[in-house]
Each structure stands twice: as C-alpha cells, then as structure tokens.
Amino acid sequence: MKVVQTNQAPAAIGPYSQGIVVNNLFYSSGQIPLTAEGVMVTGDVKEQTHQVFKNLQAVLAEAGASLETVVKATVFIKNMDEFADVNEVYGEYFSVHKPARSCVEVARLPKDALVEIEVVALVK
C-alpha cells in the first residue's frame, strides 16, 4: 500500500489519509469543499462541488491517476433537492468519460459541507 498525500488538497482532518494506492487502484478519502489551506468554501452547492473536484484532481494527480481514470464515484449530498445542481457541475468534469456512480443524501457531512465525493481510480 502507498499513502497519497499532497499539499494541493486539504490535509486530512482526522486519522485517515487523503488516499491509498493498492494494486494500481487509487482509493480517495471523501473530499469536502475545503481549500488546500483548510478554509471552507461557503458558497452554494455548485461552488462547493467545484472545490471538491479541485481537491479530487489534486489527490488523483499525486496518486498518478486522473478524472479520466476514475472507475467509480460516490457522491454524498446534504439535500437531494440540490441533486440537479451537483449533477450539472459533476457533468462538467465527467462529460466524455462517465464512471460508475452512486449518490446518497446524508443527514450531515463534516464541517456542515453540502457535498462530499470519493472516487476509485486506475493508476496509470
């Protein structure tokens, strides 16, 4: 196993890694809309989703992967009524390549985020 850590994404806020590579697969921890400096993006769900993707791109790059090699994404949203907004932003990052995906509404996310996304990706 290889631990993935980059300063281009927020540091883990608990006893976990930003991600782990095992047998050419990268497993990310859930990314919430914190900047690399650890500041919460306070905008709407679209702005928060864009920040989540910036974080995902950073940890994927550090792992030797990219959005184009993601095989599975799991999206956690605080309010299913905002699914269309999250989906719109999600589609900007996964327009041609469309990995398998699950999306669930949750009661609460860390730091009261509106969205959290984790991915599994093939390492190049």
MOKAPE-V503956 format. One record per pair of residues at least 24 apart in sequence whose C-alpha atoms are under 8 Angstrom apart, sorted by the first residue. I is the first residue (numbers start at 1). J is the second residue. D is the distance in whole Angstrom. If there is no record, write none. Layout:
# MOKAPE-V503956
i->I j->J d->D
i->I j->J d->D
This chain:
# MOKAPE-V503956
i->4 j->59 d->7
i->4 j->62 d->7
i->4 j->63 d->6
i->5 j->59 d->7
i->5 j->62 d->7
i->6 j->58 d->7
i->6 j->59 d->6
i->6 j->62 d->6
i->7 j->36 d->7
i->8 j->36 d->5
i->8 j->55 d->7
i->8 j->58 d->6
i->8 j->59 d->8
i->9 j->35 d->7
i->9 j->36 d->4
i->9 j->37 d->8
i->9 j->54 d->8
i->9 j->55 d->5
i->9 j->56 d->8
i->9 j->58 d->6
i->9 j->59 d->7
i->10 j->34 d->6
i->10 j->35 d->6
i->10 j->36 d->4
i->10 j->37 d->6
i->10 j->38 d->5
i->10 j->55 d->7
i->11 j->36 d->7
i->11 j->38 d->7
i->18 j->59 d->7
i->19 j->59 d->7
i->21 j->63 d->7
i->21 j->123 d->8
i->24 j->122 d->6
i->24 j->123 d->5
i->24 j->124 d->7
i->25 j->120 d->7
i->25 j->121 d->6
i->25 j->122 d->5
i->25 j->123 d->6
i->26 j->60 d->8
i->26 j->63 d->7
i->26 j->65 d->8
i->26 j->119 d->8
i->26 j->120 d->5
i->26 j->121 d->5
i->26 j->122 d->6
i->26 j->123 d->6
i->27 j->118 d->8
i->27 j->119 d->6
i->27 j->120 d->5
i->27 j->121 d->7
i->28 j->56 d->8
i->28 j->59 d->8
i->28 j->60 d->8
i->28 j->118 d->6
i->28 j->119 d->5
i->28 j->120 d->6
i->29 j->118 d->6
i->29 j->119 d->8
i->30 j->116 d->6
i->30 j->117 d->5
i->30 j->118 d->4
i->30 j->119 d->8
i->31 j->55 d->7
i->31 j->56 d->7
i->31 j->116 d->5
i->31 j->117 d->5
i->31 j->118 d->6
i->32 j->110 d->8
i->32 j->113 d->6
i->32 j->115 d->6
i->32 j->116 d->5
i->32 j->117 d->7
i->33 j->113 d->7
i->33 j->115 d->7
i->33 j->116 d->7
i->40 j->111 d->8
i->45 j->82 d->7
i->45 j->85 d->7
i->45 j->86 d->7
i->45 j->114 d->6
i->45 j->115 d->7
i->46 j->85 d->6
i->46 j->86 d->6
i->46 j->89 d->6
i->48 j->113 d->8
i->48 j->114 d->7
i->48 j->115 d->7
i->49 j->86 d->6
i->49 j->89 d->7
i->49 j->90 d->8
i->49 j->115 d->6
i->49 j->116 d->8
i->50 j->89 d->7
i->52 j->115 d->8
i->52 j->116 d->7
i->52 j->117 d->7
i->53 j->93 d->8
i->56 j->118 d->8
i->60 j->121 d->8
i->63 j->123 d->7
i->64 j->123 d->5
i->64 j->124 d->6
i->65 j->121 d->7
i->65 j->122 d->6
i->65 j->123 d->5
i->65 j->124 d->6
i->66 j->121 d->7
i->67 j->93 d->7
i->67 j->94 d->7
i->67 j->121 d->8
i->68 j->94 d->8
i->68 j->97 d->6
i->69 j->121 d->5
i->69 j->122 d->5
i->69 j->123 d->7
i->69 j->124 d->8
i->70 j->99 d->6
i->70 j->119 d->7
i->70 j->120 d->6
i->70 j->121 d->4
i->70 j->122 d->6
i->71 j->99 d->5
i->71 j->100 d->6
i->71 j->119 d->8
i->71 j->120 d->6
i->71 j->121 d->5
i->71 j->122 d->7
i->72 j->99 d->5
i->72 j->100 d->5
i->72 j->101 d->6
i->72 j->119 d->6
i->72 j->120 d->5
i->72 j->121 d->7
i->73 j->99 d->7
i->73 j->100 d->6
i->73 j->101 d->5
i->73 j->102 d->7
i->73 j->117 d->7
i->73 j->118 d->6
i->73 j->119 d->4
i->73 j->120 d->6
i->74 j->101 d->6
i->74 j->102 d->5
i->74 j->103 d->6
i->74 j->117 d->6
i->74 j->118 d->5
i->74 j->119 d->6
i->75 j->101 d->7
i->75 j->102 d->6
i->75 j->103 d->5
i->75 j->104 d->6
i->75 j->115 d->7
i->75 j->116 d->6
i->75 j->117 d->5
i->75 j->118 d->7
i->76 j->103 d->6
i->76 j->104 d->5
i->76 j->105 d->6
i->76 j->106 d->6
i->76 j->115 d->6
i->76 j->116 d->5
i->76 j->117 d->6
i->77 j->103 d->7
i->77 j->104 d->6
i->77 j->105 d->5
i->77 j->106 d->6
i->77 j->114 d->6
i->77 j->115 d->5
i->77 j->116 d->7
i->78 j->105 d->5
i->78 j->106 d->5
i->78 j->107 d->6
i->78 j->108 d->6
i->78 j->109 d->7
i->78 j->113 d->8
i->78 j->114 d->5
i->78 j->115 d->6
i->79 j->105 d->6
i->79 j->106 d->8
i->79 j->114 d->7
i->80 j->104 d->8
i->80 j->105 d->6
